[in-house]
Amino acid sequence: MTEPIVISAKNLGAVAMPGFCPRCFWLQMHSDGIPYQIFPGIFSSIDSYGKKLVHGWFDRHQSAPPWLLPLGDIKGYVNPPHYSKFSVHDADTNIILRGTPDGIMVMQDGSHLIVDYKTAKFTVHQDELFPMYQVQLNAYAVIGEQKGLAPVSGLALIYTEPVTDDDTAKKDTYQSNSGFLMEFSAHFRAVDLAPETIPPLLAKVRKIYDLDRAPKSLKGCEDCALLQDLIDLTGS
Ligand code: SF4
């Protein structure tokens, strides 16, 4: 019997990135935490604010906010469940896959559209992260099909980009005695439904996790060389 593994939809997405490092992944999965991980909380606050705006609008107007119209004929929303309730067990690999989608829209035909908010300018860099987001959303689709969201009919990324041009900054209405407002413009990118991509990734996770030792470093990775220098310095 293999040891159970718990993995988030987002961490599974990392496995699909072109520069994926099995060694980094093995170390992360076998440790209680990796040092020097600092992520500014402001981005998740903005993502969560976007969710509150959308849900609040639905509650007050019984319709989707106008800026969400490109997503199709939405009739309502479902509050995204906590990851403890939004998980599935894959019997083939003994892996529990879990996560919490940012948003779940109910379409006119009763199907569900799962979305993820990304506070970012839509740049080439965001495009580079697309393979990760694609897996993350498809993992939510796989979980959703078994956890009350069937059928899942679509997946989408909603990029909310700060509007910071000079003309906007000149608007007096954006300033008040307590501070200033910042506008965000929304950009949408549909993600193909491809639930069949998830089982091979789970199998890959199981294979790497079960290795007795961390795999070799990626060739040419400067960070690993720096880490080795630190270890040599401390004489460990
Ligand atoms: S090779 Fe680079 S990416 Fe891989 S474990 Fe080392 S530091 Fe991490």
Boltz pocket constraint, residues with backbone or C-beta under 6 A from the ligand:
constraints:
  - pocket:
      binder: B
      contacts: [[A, 21], [A, 22], [A, 23], [A, 24], [A, 25], [A, 216], [A, 217], [A, 218], [A, 219], [A, 221], [A, 222], [A, 223], [A, 224]]
      max_distance: 6.0
